[in-house]
């Protein structure tokens, strides 16, 4: 419960409310009792049916391993091995998927960056709605002054505003109309839609994104200037494939929109950035300057600061810079860019760790089960091993004989579990990124793990068998 509270709060609803419950503990205990009774049925049914004369003649040599109960034990261990293969392979697929997610190209630099938010009270920073947007002169003045103060801080190389910032958990999109021919729409789409980001000069640099063509916003991009927009690479390729996007024009709103949204001239093309998830396919995006009265409200704005300072030293300095512009405005939700990336992968990491824990428990049970079966078999065959030793069998031969029994169990378990592993991969495919549900490397590695576990569990009984003293065993 403590581990779930510590690591699963963000992924499980109301995880913080989890507590020990006697009813569930009693239910779990009941399941254990039922399981214990269930596995006792086979020896109970067949234990009393043994033929007395056959048992006395065999002297117990191998009787425990060749009877019905011995076959049942092996069937259970084979089932356990098959289940372990499924869990280990599933955990391996999720681990590889998580690794691919964390190594995915973000489109921006995830180091040396910190983000925070400021909320602007509407009474202090009023907005006025008009036909095609919102006018927020006071907010523009404050945000501009705050950015100037932050950029002047020692150790700060760039700062900007972006709403929403990449991987911040927010989404904004808008219908738009390009000048000229309308592009082919994605399946199911009724009109051209693109992600809509409000930004300042310097946001691209502060994020460490790449400006592929054109220029960034400048001081000249204000309400009395030509409306401008920066598009991402996905939007440029969609609207103008094989052509230069700079100089083209688009405007917010559909072709039949009664409002007269101004035409915006494309001044730059930025590389695709992961906006909402590490696994997403790049979507078309348009970025507009916050100084040109974009249509959305400025209630909360997000800053990104690029600095070589530690976050603990940067935050107080940033707070002072914000206070210099308005002492009544605090900063909130301070995070590094690395934090944003880690949060985006939190669900995948939680599911992966959860499956890893099941896989480890399954391996532990497999070790105990295989060891128990092989150790019991060795105990039942002590006289056989004594005779073999007396007839000249060496330590290697005895070890090979016992270890092969464990590996044979593993082979049958793997064969039984392969089809289940394929089915489990198909069931997990919606959680995988960049990894096939039938990934051969993962399956081969999982088989090697199962074989290694079976071999390790058989090793101690094999050594015990190799050390059997012929005289002592035959006198028993």
C-alpha positions as a Python dict, from the first residue, in 0.01 Angstrom:
ca = {
    (1, 'X'): (0, 0, 0),
    (2, 'X'): (285, 234, 79),
    (3, 'X'): (448, 167, -258),
    (4, 'X'): (122, 228, -443),
    (5, 'X'): (68, 552, -255),
    (6, 'X'): (422, 663, -332),
    (7, 'X'): (436, 570, -700),
    (8, 'X'): (82, 523, -824),
    (9, 'X'): (-106, 831, -705),
    (10, 'X'): (-97, 1000, -1044),
    (11, 'X'): (-202, 685, -1231),
    (12, 'X'): (-466, 531, -1004),
    (13, 'X'): (-781, 724, -911),
    (14, 'X'): (-798, 798, -536),
    (15, 'X'): (-479, 601, -472),
    (16, 'X'): (-401, 822, -174),
    (17, 'X'): (-712, 685, -1),
    (18, 'X'): (-595, 323, -14),
    (19, 'X'): (-579, 161, 331),
    (20, 'X'): (-568, -183, 489),
    (21, 'X'): (-914, -340, 492),
    (22, 'X'): (-994, -646, 702),
    (23, 'X'): (-1261, -760, 456),
    (24, 'X'): (-1019, -775, 164),
    (25, 'X'): (-753, -940, 380),
    (26, 'X'): (-1009, -1205, 481),
    (27, 'X'): (-1105, -1255, 117),
    (28, 'X'): (-739, -1301, 22),
    (29, 'X'): (-693, -1549, 305),
    (30, 'X'): (-999, -1737, 184),
    (31, 'X'): (-853, -1760, -166),
    (32, 'X'): (-530, -1897, -22),
    (33, 'X'): (-718, -2165, 175),
    (34, 'X'): (-917, -2266, -133),
    (35, 'X'): (-596, -2284, -338),
    (36, 'X'): (-430, -2499, -72),
    (37, 'X'): (-727, -2735, -68),
    (38, 'X'): (-739, -2744, -448),
    (39, 'X'): (-378, -2854, -487),
    (40, 'X'): (-434, -3122, -223),
    (41, 'X'): (-709, -3293, -422),
    (42, 'X'): (-481, -3483, -663),
    (43, 'X'): (-263, -3652, -398),
    (44, 'X'): (-572, -3714, -186),
    (45, 'X'): (-750, -3890, -472),
    (46, 'X'): (-460, -4095, -598),
    (47, 'X'): (-245, -4136, -288),
    (48, 'X'): (-464, -4411, -147),
    (49, 'X'): (-482, -4605, -475),
    (50, 'X'): (-119, -4712, -485),
    (51, 'X'): (-66, -5085, -536),
    (52, 'X'): (97, -5214, -218),
    (53, 'X'): (294, -5498, -377),
    (54, 'X'): (427, -5275, -657),
    (55, 'X'): (535, -5012, -408),
    (56, 'X'): (711, -5266, -186),
    (57, 'X'): (891, -5424, -480),
    (58, 'X'): (1011, -5089, -615),
    (59, 'X'): (1133, -4980, -274),
    (60, 'X'): (1034, -4626, -360),
    (61, 'X'): (1282, -4605, -647),
    (62, 'X'): (1137, -4333, -867),
    (63, 'X'): (784, -4405, -751),
    (64, 'X'): (729, -4045, -661),
    (65, 'X'): (824, -3919, -1004),
    (66, 'X'): (658, -4175, -1231),
    (67, 'X'): (313, -4201, -1071),
    (68, 'X'): (6, -3996, -1135),
    (69, 'X'): (94, -3750, -860),
    (70, 'X'): (440, -3705, -1013),
    (71, 'X'): (284, -3626, -1348),
    (72, 'X'): (48, -3381, -1180),
    (73, 'X'): (343, -3208, -1014),
    (74, 'X'): (516, -3174, -1347),
    (75, 'X'): (200, -3050, -1514),
    (76, 'X'): (167, -2778, -1251),
    (77, 'X'): (531, -2675, -1291),
    (78, 'X'): (496, -2668, -1670),
    (79, 'X'): (192, -2443, -1630),
    (80, 'X'): (391, -2223, -1395),
    (81, 'X'): (677, -2200, -1643),
    (82, 'X'): (437, -2114, -1925),
    (83, 'X'): (276, -1840, -1717),
    (84, 'X'): (617, -1706, -1617),
    (85, 'X'): (718, -1686, -1982),
    (86, 'X'): (406, -1483, -2059),
    (87, 'X'): (469, -1239, -1775),
    (88, 'X'): (842, -1204, -1839),
    (89, 'X'): (789, -1149, -2212),
    (90, 'X'): (512, -896, -2146),
    (91, 'X'): (733, -708, -1901),
    (92, 'X'): (1015, -716, -2156),
    (93, 'X'): (792, -567, -2427),
    (94, 'X'): (682, -287, -2195),
    (95, 'X'): (1040, -217, -2085),
    (96, 'X'): (1153, -188, -2448),
    (97, 'X'): (851, 30, -2527),
    (98, 'X'): (927, 260, -2233),
    (99, 'X'): (1290, 281, -2344),
    (100, 'X'): (1178, 380, -2694),
    (101, 'X'): (945, 645, -2549),
    (102, 'X'): (1218, 798, -2334),
    (103, 'X'): (1452, 796, -2632),
    (104, 'X'): (1198, 944, -2876),
    (105, 'X'): (1285, 1265, -3052),
    (106, 'X'): (1105, 1544, -2869),
    (107, 'X'): (1173, 1821, -3116),
    (108, 'X'): (1319, 2028, -2833),
    (109, 'X'): (1601, 2004, -2581),
    (110, 'X'): (1501, 1845, -2249),
    (111, 'X'): (1794, 1982, -2047),
    (112, 'X'): (1871, 2319, -1890),
    (113, 'X'): (1509, 2426, -1892),
    (114, 'X'): (1256, 2524, -1625),
    (115, 'X'): (890, 2611, -1666),
    (116, 'X'): (635, 2784, -1443),
    (117, 'X'): (293, 2946, -1464),
    (118, 'X'): (147, 3283, -1367),
    (119, 'X'): (-222, 3356, -1326),
    (120, 'X'): (-348, 3703, -1411),
    (121, 'X'): (-647, 3828, -1206),
    (122, 'X'): (-911, 3959, -1448),
    (123, 'X'): (-977, 4271, -1235),
    (124, 'X'): (-612, 4376, -1260),
    (125, 'X'): (-569, 4262, -1619),
    (126, 'X'): (-907, 4311, -1790),
    (127, 'X'): (-975, 4180, -2139),
    (128, 'X'): (-1208, 4314, -2402),
    (129, 'X'): (-1371, 4087, -2655),
    (130, 'X'): (-1416, 4199, -3011),
    (131, 'X'): (-1524, 4034, -3333),
    (132, 'X'): (-1215, 3825, -3397),
    (133, 'X'): (-1038, 3793, -3065),
    (134, 'X'): (-953, 3930, -2724),
    (135, 'X'): (-776, 4254, -2648),
    (136, 'X'): (-550, 4234, -2341),
    (137, 'X'): (-320, 4535, -2343),
    (138, 'X'): (-243, 4529, -1969),
    (139, 'X'): (-148, 4161, -1979),
    (140, 'X'): (78, 4216, -2278),
    (141, 'X'): (260, 4494, -2094),
    (142, 'X'): (307, 4283, -1782),
    (143, 'X'): (424, 3974, -1970),
    (144, 'X'): (667, 4177, -2179),
    (145, 'X'): (814, 4344, -1871),
    (146, 'X'): (840, 4009, -1688),
    (147, 'X'): (1022, 3850, -1982),
    (148, 'X'): (1267, 4141, -2003),
    (149, 'X'): (1342, 4108, -1632),
    (150, 'X'): (1396, 3731, -1655),
    (151, 'X'): (1620, 3758, -1961),
    (152, 'X'): (1842, 4004, -1773),
    (153, 'X'): (1908, 3756, -1490),
    (154, 'X'): (2264, 3619, -1466),
    (155, 'X'): (2286, 3267, -1603),
    (156, 'X'): (1969, 3294, -1815),
    (157, 'X'): (2036, 3242, -2185),
    (158, 'X'): (1677, 3258, -2313),
    (159, 'X'): (1320, 3295, -2190),
    (160, 'X'): (982, 3286, -2354),
    (161, 'X'): (611, 3232, -2319),
    (162, 'X'): (422, 2944, -2471),
    (163, 'X'): (62, 2846, -2412),
    (164, 'X'): (48, 2554, -2407),
    (165, 'X'): (408, 2444, -2362),
    (166, 'X'): (506, 2101, -2497),
    (167, 'X'): (410, 1808, -2271),
    (168, 'X'): (240, 2042, -2022),
    (169, 'X'): (-84, 1846, -2039),
    (170, 'X'): (-288, 2120, -2208),
    (171, 'X'): (-437, 2119, -2556),
    (172, 'X'): (-564, 2395, -2782),
    (173, 'X'): (-672, 2362, -3142),
    (174, 'X'): (-843, 2582, -3398),
    (175, 'X'): (-1011, 2558, -3733),
    (176, 'X'): (-818, 2751, -3997),
    (177, 'X'): (-833, 2836, -4365),
    (178, 'X'): (-529, 2845, -4594),
    (179, 'X'): (-503, 3084, -4883),
    (180, 'X'): (-549, 2904, -5215),
    (181, 'X'): (-649, 2542, -5259),
    (182, 'X'): (-785, 2357, -4958),
    (183, 'X'): (-563, 2060, -4868),
    (184, 'X'): (-690, 1705, -4850),
    (185, 'X'): (-838, 1648, -4505),
    (186, 'X'): (-752, 1357, -4276),
    (187, 'X'): (-1013, 1077, -4268),
    (188, 'X'): (-1316, 1187, -4067),
    (189, 'X'): (-1220, 1554, -4050),
    (190, 'X'): (-1481, 1808, -4162),
    (191, 'X'): (-1247, 2108, -4180),
    (192, 'X'): (-874, 2189, -4149),
    (193, 'X'): (-773, 2187, -3781),
    (194, 'X'): (-434, 2263, -3630),
    (195, 'X'): (-291, 2291, -3282),
    (196, 'X'): (-297, 2653, -3168),
    (197, 'X'): (-11, 2792, -2958),
    (198, 'X'): (35, 3146, -2830),
    (199, 'X'): (401, 3235, -2786),
    (200, 'X'): (651, 3513, -2744),
    (201, 'X'): (975, 3597, -2911),
    (202, 'X'): (1240, 3358, -2778),
    (203, 'X'): (1015, 3063, -2693),
    (204, 'X'): (1168, 2849, -2969),
    (205, 'X'): (1519, 2922, -2847),
    (206, 'X'): (1427, 2875, -2480),
    (207, 'X'): (1283, 2532, -2559),
    (208, 'X'): (1582, 2437, -2768),
    (209, 'X'): (1359, 2374, -3070),
    (210, 'X'): (1483, 2412, -3426),
    (211, 'X'): (1376, 2691, -3657),
    (212, 'X'): (1396, 2526, -3998),
    (213, 'X'): (1312, 2826, -4214),
    (214, 'X'): (1229, 3194, -4180),
    (215, 'X'): (1254, 3390, -3857),
    (216, 'X'): (1129, 3405, -3500),
    (217, 'X'): (887, 3668, -3371),
    (218, 'X'): (1031, 4015, -3314),
    (219, 'X'): (947, 4340, -3137),
    (220, 'X'): (779, 4457, -3456),
    (221, 'X'): (511, 4185, -3438),
    (222, 'X'): (249, 4391, -3255),
    (223, 'X'): (-112, 4486, -3310),
    (224, 'X'): (-20, 4766, -3551),
    (225, 'X'): (201, 4534, -3757),
    (226, 'X'): (129, 4267, -4017),
    (227, 'X'): (-33, 3960, -3852),
    (228, 'X'): (218, 3677, -3856),
    (229, 'X'): (232, 3306, -3772),
    (230, 'X'): (492, 3032, -3742),
    (231, 'X'): (391, 2681, -3851),
    (232, 'X'): (550, 2351, -3770),
    (233, 'X'): (702, 2114, -4023),
    (234, 'X'): (396, 1884, -4026),
    (235, 'X'): (166, 2173, -4118),
    (236, 'X'): (404, 2308, -4383),
    (237, 'X'): (428, 1967, -4550),
    (238, 'X'): (53, 1919, -4533),
    (239, 'X'): (-48, 2255, -4680),
    (240, 'X'): (240, 2321, -4918),
    (241, 'X'): (420, 1991, -4996),
    (242, 'X'): (752, 2047, -5172),
    (243, 'X'): (711, 2425, -5155),
    (244, 'X'): (842, 2707, -4938),
    (245, 'X'): (591, 2781, -4661),
    (246, 'X'): (738, 3120, -4572),
    (247, 'X'): (525, 3400, -4720),
    (248, 'X'): (208, 3189, -4743),
    (249, 'X'): (-105, 3301, -4562),
    (250, 'X'): (-366, 3142, -4338),
    (251, 'X'): (-634, 3271, -4106),
    (252, 'X'): (-820, 3134, -3805),
    (253, 'X'): (-1178, 3020, -3875),
    (254, 'X'): (-1345, 2827, -4152),
    (255, 'X'): (-1408, 2950, -4509),
    (256, 'X'): (-1770, 3041, -4428),
    (257, 'X'): (-1701, 3203, -4089),
    (258, 'X'): (-1892, 3534, -4070),
    (259, 'X'): (-1616, 3690, -3859),
    (260, 'X'): (-1339, 3858, -4054),
    (261, 'X'): (-1029, 3700, -3904),
    (262, 'X'): (-715, 3867, -4037),
    (263, 'X'): (-487, 3684, -4277),
    (264, 'X'): (-162, 3583, -4106),
    (265, 'X'): (163, 3560, -4304),
    (266, 'X'): (387, 3261, -4235),
    (267, 'X'): (726, 3397, -4124),
    (268, 'X'): (889, 3074, -4010),
    (269, 'X'): (879, 2694, -3994),
    (270, 'X'): (975, 2518, -3671),
    (271, 'X'): (1055, 2149, -3625),
    (272, 'X'): (780, 1919, -3499),
    (273, 'X'): (758, 1908, -3120),
    (274, 'X'): (597, 1640, -2906),
    (275, 'X'): (304, 1835, -2769),
    (276, 'X'): (88, 1599, -2566),
    (277, 'X'): (256, 1259, -2552),
    (278, 'X'): (591, 1099, -2624),
    (279, 'X'): (416, 851, -2851),
    (280, 'X'): (215, 1095, -3061),
    (281, 'X'): (241, 1141, -3435),
    (282, 'X'): (332, 1504, -3519),
    (283, 'X'): (21, 1716, -3572),
    (284, 'X'): (-11, 2041, -3768),
    (285, 'X'): (53, 2340, -3542),
    (286, 'X'): (37, 2716, -3582),
    (287, 'X'): (213, 2949, -3338),
    (288, 'X'): (94, 3310, -3308),
    (289, 'X'): (254, 3600, -3116),
    (290, 'X'): (84, 3692, -2789),
    (291, 'X'): (137, 4058, -2874),
    (292, 'X'): (-110, 4049, -3165),
    (293, 'X'): (-428, 3986, -2965),
    (294, 'X'): (-493, 3619, -3041),
    (295, 'X'): (-849, 3516, -2974),
    (296, 'X'): (-798, 3317, -2649),
    (297, 'X'): (-793, 3446, -2293),
    (298, 'X'): (-470, 3511, -2102),
    (299, 'X'): (-594, 3390, -1762),
    (300, 'X'): (-288, 3163, -1711),
    (301, 'X'): (36, 3187, -1905),
    (302, 'X'): (330, 2947, -1908),
    (303, 'X'): (694, 3057, -1908),
    (304, 'X'): (1000, 2861, -2010),
    (305, 'X'): (1348, 2970, -1900),
    (306, 'X'): (1675, 2829, -2031),
    (307, 'X'): (1957, 2861, -1781),
    (308, 'X'): (2272, 2696, -1656),
    (309, 'X'): (2160, 2754, -1296),
    (310, 'X'): (2014, 2487, -1072),
    (311, 'X'): (1637, 2511, -1033),
    (312, 'X'): (1675, 2583, -661),
    (313, 'X'): (1881, 2893, -743),
    (314, 'X'): (1683, 2996, -1051),
    (315, 'X'): (1334, 2999, -897),
    (316, 'X'): (1395, 3273, -633),
    (317, 'X'): (1558, 3491, -898),
    (318, 'X'): (1266, 3440, -1136),
    (319, 'X'): (1018, 3521, -858),
    (320, 'X'): (1200, 3849, -795),
    (321, 'X'): (1194, 3927, -1166),
    (322, 'X'): (817, 3867, -1178),
    (323, 'X'): (766, 4075, -863),
    (324, 'X'): (956, 4362, -1023),
    (325, 'X'): (688, 4367, -1294),
    (326, 'X'): (398, 4315, -1048),
    (327, 'X'): (454, 4226, -679),
    (328, 'X'): (105, 4073, -655),
    (329, 'X'): (171, 3797, -912),
    (330, 'X'): (325, 3472, -777),
    (331, 'X'): (466, 3188, -981),
    (332, 'X'): (327, 2833, -962),
    (333, 'X'): (381, 2481, -1099),
    (334, 'X'): (757, 2512, -1124),
    (335, 'X'): (897, 2217, -1319),
    (336, 'X'): (1198, 2134, -1529),
    (337, 'X'): (1165, 2021, -1889),
    (338, 'X'): (1288, 1682, -1768),
    (339, 'X'): (992, 1676, -1527),
    (340, 'X'): (751, 1731, -1816),
    (341, 'X'): (907, 1443, -2007),
    (342, 'X'): (899, 1217, -1701),
    (343, 'X'): (535, 1303, -1632),
    (344, 'X'): (440, 1222, -1991),
    (345, 'X'): (591, 875, -1949),
    (346, 'X'): (446, 823, -1599),
    (347, 'X'): (157, 601, -1707),
    (348, 'X'): (379, 383, -1923),
    (349, 'X'): (635, 361, -1643),
    (350, 'X'): (370, 263, -1389),
    (351, 'X'): (227, -13, -1609),
    (352, 'X'): (579, -137, -1683),
    (353, 'X'): (679, -150, -1316),
    (354, 'X'): (351, -324, -1235),
    (355, 'X'): (414, -592, -1497),
    (356, 'X'): (777, -625, -1386),
    (357, 'X'): (661, -698, -1031),
    (358, 'X'): (430, -974, -1158),
    (359, 'X'): (713, -1117, -1366),
    (360, 'X'): (952, -1122, -1069),
    (361, 'X'): (696, -1291, -845),
    (362, 'X'): (630, -1548, -1119),
    (363, 'X'): (1003, -1618, -1151),
    (364, 'X'): (1036, -1659, -775),
    (365, 'X'): (747, -1906, -768),
    (366, 'X'): (897, -2087, -1065),
    (367, 'X'): (1231, -2122, -889),
    (368, 'X'): (1062, -2264, -579),
    (369, 'X'): (842, -2497, -784),
    (370, 'X'): (1115, -2634, -1009),
    (371, 'X'): (1349, -2675, -712),
    (372, 'X'): (1080, -2862, -517),
    (373, 'X'): (1003, -3103, -800),
    (374, 'X'): (1367, -3173, -886),
    (375, 'X'): (1473, -3201, -521),
    (376, 'X'): (1192, -3445, -450),
    (377, 'X'): (1282, -3644, -758),
    (378, 'X'): (1645, -3660, -649),
    (379, 'X'): (1541, -3777, -301),
    (380, 'X'): (1326, -4051, -454),
    (381, 'X'): (1610, -4162, -682),
    (382, 'X'): (1891, -4172, -426),
    (383, 'X'): (1933, -4548, -464),
    (384, 'X'): (1936, -4516, -842),
    (385, 'X'): (2212, -4255, -823),
    (386, 'X'): (2400, -4473, -575),
    (387, 'X'): (2390, -4765, -818),
    (388, 'X'): (2505, -4541, -1102),
    (389, 'X'): (2792, -4413, -889),
    (390, 'X'): (2884, -4768, -791),
    (391, 'X'): (2890, -4868, -1158),
    (392, 'X'): (3130, -4586, -1240),
    (393, 'X'): (2911, -4288, -1329),
    (394, 'X'): (3099, -3964, -1273),
    (395, 'X'): (2990, -3636, -1120),
    (396, 'X'): (2937, -3477, -1462),
    (397, 'X'): (2705, -3756, -1572),
    (398, 'X'): (2491, -3726, -1258),
    (399, 'X'): (2478, -3346, -1287),
    (400, 'X'): (2380, -3371, -1654),
    (401, 'X'): (2109, -3625, -1571),
    (402, 'X'): (1943, -3404, -1308),
    (403, 'X'): (1989, -3072, -1487),
    (404, 'X'): (1840, -3217, -1805),
    (405, 'X'): (1525, -3296, -1608),
    (406, 'X'): (1487, -2929, -1514),
    (407, 'X'): (1563, -2813, -1867),
    (408, 'X'): (1310, -3060, -2008),
    (409, 'X'): (1044, -2907, -1784),
    (410, 'X'): (1149, -2563, -1905),
    (411, 'X'): (1133, -2673, -2269),
    (412, 'X'): (780, -2808, -2231),
    (413, 'X'): (676, -2494, -2039),
    (414, 'X'): (821, -2266, -2305),
    (415, 'X'): (647, -2461, -2581),
    (416, 'X'): (318, -2436, -2393),
    (417, 'X'): (365, -2067, -2319),
    (418, 'X'): (463, -1941, -2665),
    (419, 'X'): (109, -1919, -2797),
    (420, 'X'): (-2, -1744, -2476),
    (421, 'X'): (290, -1503, -2515),
    (422, 'X'): (175, -1411, -2865),
    (423, 'X'): (-178, -1351, -2735),
    (424, 'X'): (-44, -1136, -2450),
    (425, 'X'): (160, -929, -2697),
    (426, 'X'): (-152, -863, -2901),
    (427, 'X'): (-336, -759, -2587),
    (428, 'X'): (-61, -512, -2499),
    (429, 'X'): (-18, -364, -2846),
    (430, 'X'): (-206, -42, -2759),
    (431, 'X'): (50, 19, -2480),
    (432, 'X'): (354, -41, -2701),
    (433, 'X'): (553, 227, -2882),
    (434, 'X'): (808, 139, -3146),
    (435, 'X'): (802, -230, -3051),
    (436, 'X'): (626, -516, -3228),
    (437, 'X'): (396, -736, -3014),
    (438, 'X'): (594, -1028, -3159),
    (439, 'X'): (938, -878, -3097),
    (440, 'X'): (1179, -1171, -3154),
    (441, 'X'): (1457, -1032, -2935),
    (442, 'X'): (1222, -1000, -2637),
    (443, 'X'): (1081, -1350, -2683),
    (444, 'X'): (1428, -1505, -2717),
    (445, 'X'): (1553, -1317, -2410),
    (446, 'X'): (1246, -1428, -2211),
    (447, 'X'): (1302, -1791, -2311),
    (448, 'X'): (1664, -1759, -2201),
    (449, 'X'): (1550, -1619, -1864),
    (450, 'X'): (1307, -1908, -1810),
    (451, 'X'): (1573, -2162, -1906),
    (452, 'X'): (1824, -1993, -1675),
    (453, 'X'): (1577, -1995, -1387),
    (454, 'X'): (1501, -2365, -1440),
    (455, 'X'): (1873, -2443, -1460),
    (456, 'X'): (1949, -2245, -1144),
    (457, 'X'): (1664, -2410, -954),
    (458, 'X'): (1790, -2755, -1058),
    (459, 'X'): (2152, -2688, -968),
    (460, 'X'): (2131, -2744, -591),
    (461, 'X'): (1946, -3080, -624),
    (462, 'X'): (2189, -3181, -899),
    (463, 'X'): (2488, -3114, -673),
    (464, 'X'): (2317, -3311, -396),
    (465, 'X'): (2263, -3603, -635),
    (466, 'X'): (2627, -3595, -744),
    (467, 'X'): (2738, -3620, -381),
    (468, 'X'): (2534, -3931, -298),
    (469, 'X'): (2755, -4190, -130),
    (470, 'X'): (2676, -4531, -285),
    (471, 'X'): (2724, -4734, 34),
    (472, 'X'): (2516, -4508, 259),
    (473, 'X'): (2235, -4480, 5),
    (474, 'X'): (2217, -4854, -60),
    (475, 'X'): (2205, -4926, 315),
    (476, 'X'): (1900, -4703, 364),
}
